[in-house]
Amino acid sequence: MLKDSTTEVTDVFEEHRSVLFGVAYRMLGRVADAEDVLQDAWLRWSDADRAAVREPRAFLVRITTRLAIDRLRQVQSRRESYVGPWLPEPLRTDVGGIAPDTAERAVFTESVTLAVLVVLESLSPLERAVFVLREAFGYPYAEIATTLDRSEAAVRQLAGRARRHVEEGKPRYEVDPDRQRELTERFLAAAAGDDLDGLLSLLAADARLVGDSGGKAKAPLRIIESADKVARFLFGVTKSLPAGLEFSVLELNGGIAVLALLDGVPDTVIQLGIADGEIKTVYIVRNPAKLESLAAR
């Protein structure tokens, strides 16, 4: 039985906050939406009959997952009318949490990469919930079944479908941070230095550029395909960069990324998908609403 004091209630919730946020973010791909789900989960937790709660973590994960499923069903209709390509909201993964260079961290960060989160968008809410709980957090099928109020057999079927779909759809990108950083720095130098040949040498022949602005900033409204078209688009952009733009390299969604600040305000995030030593995908996020969480605090 848990003590029924405000401090105890808050302490238990905060103890599990990182796990709850991890579930919600992987379900929704938005920091703001995940925080909204956690706020609702907190209200449910604070009003719960905690004398009947034997395992607070299991209870909190259950209500967070169910709230995230409801939220995902609501936002999916909005994403159908989203202006231009949709990308997840960038998430800082270089602060706190799991120690670097461990197998646990590799699993943890892979499930928040932009490439994986984009593929997760094509799953049903239940498939996504099962995939997140099983693949990212290692929950047993029986526990997932209880969380989703489904039979264990049904959960295993959902897991199988989700896993196959993700394996078929996700690109095979390199994850070595040193290699990522090296190519990212060479990419920036070539783009900023009007070195078209140098940029083309870094891009795979079938390179793609995916820009997300939600119609709220300048970005391509369609995916740009082929190294030549991607390079020429980037060159056009670099010729009209505003004065005062500052660049920094950091870890977002488990990989090296570039954050551009304009007058101290997040303006653009760039992240590269790298395979076989070449840049396969250039991800650009410019929707201001998706960059707010990266503002200096």
C-alpha positions in Angstrom: 0.0 0.0 0.0 1.3 3.5 -0.9 1.3 6.4 1.4 -1.5 8.8 0.4 0.6 12.0 0.7 1.1 14.6 -2.0 4.9 14.2 -1.7 4.7 10.4 -2.1 2.3 10.5 -5.0 4.6 13.0 -6.8 7.8 11.1 -6.0 6.4 7.9 -7.4 5.3 9.5 -10.6 8.6 11.4 -11.1 10.5 8.1 -10.5 8.9 6.7 -13.6 8.6 9.8 -15.6 11.4 9.0 -18.0 9.9 5.6 -18.9 6.4 7.1 -19.3 7.8 9.9 -21.5 9.7 7.4 -23.6 6.5 5.4 -24.2 4.5 8.4 -25.1 7.1 10.0 -27.4 7.6 6.8 -29.3 3.9 6.4 -29.7 3.3 10.0 -30.8 6.5 11.4 -32.3 5.9 14.8 -30.7 7.4 16.1 -27.5 4.4 18.4 -26.9 1.9 15.5 -27.4 3.9 13.3 -25.1 4.0 15.9 -22.4 0.2 16.3 -22.7 -0.2 12.6 -22.3 2.0 12.6 -19.2 -0.1 15.5 -17.7 -3.3 13.4 -18.2 -1.5 10.4 -16.8 -0.5 12.4 -13.7 -4.1 13.4 -13.2 -5.3 9.8 -13.4 -2.5 8.8 -11.0 -3.3 11.5 -8.5 -7.0 10.5 -8.4 -6.4 6.8 -8.4 -7.2 4.5 -5.4 -3.5 3.8 -4.8 -4.3 1.4 -2.0 -5.4 -1.0 -4.8 -2.2 -0.4 -6.8 0.4 -3.1 -6.2 2.8 -2.1 -8.9 2.9 1.6 -9.6 5.2 1.4 -12.6 2.9 -1.2 -14.3 -0.1 0.9 -13.5 1.5 4.1 -14.8 2.7 2.5 -18.0 -0.7 1.1 -18.6 -2.6 4.4 -18.3 0.1 6.2 -20.3 0.0 3.7 -23.1 -3.8 3.8 -23.3 -3.9 7.6 -23.2 -1.2 7.7 -26.0 -3.3 5.3 -28.1 -6.3 7.6 -27.8 -4.2 10.7 -28.5 -2.6 9.0 -31.6 -6.1 8.3 -33.0 -6.9 12.0 -32.6 -3.8 13.3 -34.2 -3.7 10.9 -37.1 -6.5 12.7 -38.8 -4.6 16.0 -38.5 -1.5 14.5 -40.0 -3.5 13.4 -43.0 -4.0 17.1 -43.8 -0.4 18.1 -42.8 1.2 20.5 -45.3 4.2 18.7 -46.8 6.1 15.7 -45.5 5.8 14.9 -41.8 8.8 14.1 -39.6 8.9 13.5 -35.8 9.7 16.3 -33.5 13.5 16.2 -32.7 14.3 14.9 -29.3 17.6 15.5 -27.4 19.1 12.2 -26.4 22.5 13.4 -25.2 21.4 14.3 -21.7 21.0 11.9 -18.8 19.6 8.5 -19.2 21.5 5.4 -20.3 25.3 5.4 -20.4 26.8 5.6 -23.9 28.4 2.6 -25.8 26.2 -0.1 -24.3 23.9 -2.6 -25.9 21.0 -1.2 -23.8 21.6 2.3 -25.1 21.8 1.0 -28.7 18.3 -0.5 -28.4 17.0 2.6 -26.6 18.2 5.1 -29.2 17.3 3.0 -32.3 13.7 3.2 -31.4 13.7 7.0 -31.4 15.6 7.5 -34.7 13.8 9.6 -37.2 13.9 6.7 -39.7 12.2 4.3 -37.3 9.6 6.8 -36.0 8.6 7.6 -39.6 8.0 3.9 -40.2 6.0 3.6 -37.0 3.6 6.2 -38.5 2.3 3.5 -40.8 1.4 1.1 -38.0 -2.0 1.0 -36.4 -2.2 2.5 -32.9 -2.3 -1.0 -31.3 0.6 -2.3 -33.4 2.6 0.7 -32.5 1.9 0.3 -28.8 2.9 -3.4 -28.9 6.1 -2.6 -30.9 7.1 0.2 -28.5 6.5 -1.8 -25.3 8.1 -5.0 -26.7 11.0 -3.8 -28.8 12.0 -0.6 -27.0 11.2 -1.6 -23.4 11.3 -5.4 -23.5 7.9 -5.9 -21.8 6.7 -9.5 -21.7 3.8 -10.4 -24.0 1.6 -11.2 -21.0 2.2 -7.8 -19.4 1.5 -6.0 -22.8 -1.7 -8.0 -23.0 -2.9 -6.7 -19.6 -1.9 -3.2 -20.6 -3.9 -3.3 -23.8 -6.7 -5.5 -22.5 -6.1 -8.0 -25.2 -5.3 -11.7 -25.2 -1.6 -12.8 -25.2 -2.2 -14.5 -28.6 -3.6 -11.3 -30.1 -0.6 -9.3 -28.8 1.9 -11.8 -30.3 0.1 -11.4 -33.7 0.2 -7.7 -33.4 3.9 -7.8 -32.5 4.8 -10.0 -35.4 3.0 -7.8 -37.9 4.6 -4.7 -36.5 8.1 -6.1 -36.4 7.9 -7.3 -40.0 6.6 -4.0 -41.2 9.3 -2.0 -39.4 12.1 -4.4 -40.6 10.8 -4.0 -44.2 10.4 -0.3 -44.0 13.3 1.1 -42.0 16.5 2.1 -43.8 19.8 0.5 -42.7 21.7 3.6 -41.5 25.1 3.6 -39.9 25.0 4.5 -36.2 28.7 5.1 -35.4 28.7 8.6 -33.9 32.3 9.4 -35.1 31.4 8.5 -38.7 28.2 10.5 -38.4 30.0 13.5 -37.1 32.7 13.3 -39.8 30.2 13.2 -42.7 28.0 15.8 -41.1 30.9 18.2 -40.8 32.0 17.5 -44.4 28.5 18.0 -45.6 28.2 21.4 -43.9 31.6 22.5 -45.2 30.7 21.5 -48.8 27.3 23.1 -48.7 28.6 26.4 -47.1 31.7 26.5 -49.3 29.9 26.3 -52.7 31.7 23.0 -53.3 29.1 21.2 -55.5 31.5 18.4 -56.5 32.4 17.9 -52.9 28.8 17.7 -51.9 27.9 15.3 -54.7 30.7 13.1 -53.7 29.1 12.7 -50.3 25.6 12.0 -51.6 24.4 8.6 -52.7 23.1 8.6 -56.3 19.6 8.0 -55.0 19.8 10.5 -52.1 16.6 12.0 -50.8 15.8 15.2 -49.0 12.8 15.3 -46.7 11.8 18.7 -45.3 9.2 19.3 -42.6 7.9 22.8 -42.2 4.1 22.2 -41.8 3.7 25.2 -44.1 5.0 27.5 -41.4 8.5 28.0 -42.8 10.3 27.7 -46.1 11.0 24.0 -47.0 10.2 21.8 -49.9 6.6 20.5 -49.9 7.6 17.3 -51.6 10.5 14.9 -51.1 13.4 15.8 -53.4 15.1 12.7 -55.0 18.5 12.2 -56.7 21.9 13.5 -55.6 21.9 16.2 -58.2 18.5 17.7 -57.3 19.3 17.5 -53.5 22.7 19.2 -54.0 21.3 22.0 -56.2 18.4 22.6 -53.7 20.9 22.9 -50.8 23.1 25.3 -52.8 20.1 27.5 -53.5 19.3 27.6 -49.8 22.8 28.4 -48.6 23.0 31.4 -50.9 20.1 33.1 -49.1 20.9 32.2 -45.5 20.0 35.1 -43.1 22.8 36.9 -41.2 23.3 35.8 -37.6 22.6 32.1 -38.2 24.7 30.0 -35.8 25.3 26.2 -36.1 26.0 23.7 -33.5 26.4 19.9 -33.5 24.5 17.8 -31.0 22.8 14.4 -30.5 19.1 14.2 -31.5 17.1 11.0 -31.7 20.2 8.9 -31.1 22.2 10.4 -33.9 24.4 13.4 -34.7 22.5 16.4 -35.9 22.9 20.1 -36.7 20.9 22.8 -34.9 20.8 26.2 -36.5 19.9 29.1 -34.3 18.7 32.5 -35.6 19.1 35.2 -32.9 19.2 32.5 -30.3 16.0 30.8 -31.5 15.9 27.3 -33.0 15.4 27.7 -36.7 16.4 24.5 -38.4 17.5 20.9 -37.6 19.4 18.9 -40.1 20.2 15.2 -39.7 21.7 12.8 -42.2 20.8 9.2 -42.9 24.1 7.5 -43.8 24.7 4.0 -45.3 27.8 2.5 -46.9 29.7 5.7 -46.3 27.2 7.8 -48.3 24.4 10.2 -47.4 21.2 8.5 -48.3 18.7 10.9 -46.7 18.9 14.5 -45.6 16.2 15.3 -43.0 15.3 18.9 -42.4 12.9 20.1 -39.7 11.8 23.7 -39.9 8.3 23.7 -38.3 8.7 26.2 -35.4 6.3 24.2 -33.2 8.7 21.1 -33.5 11.7 23.1 -32.5 10.5 24.8 -29.3 11.8 22.0 -27.0 15.3 22.6 -28.3 15.4 26.2 -27.1 18.0 27.0 -24.5 16.7 26.6 -20.9 
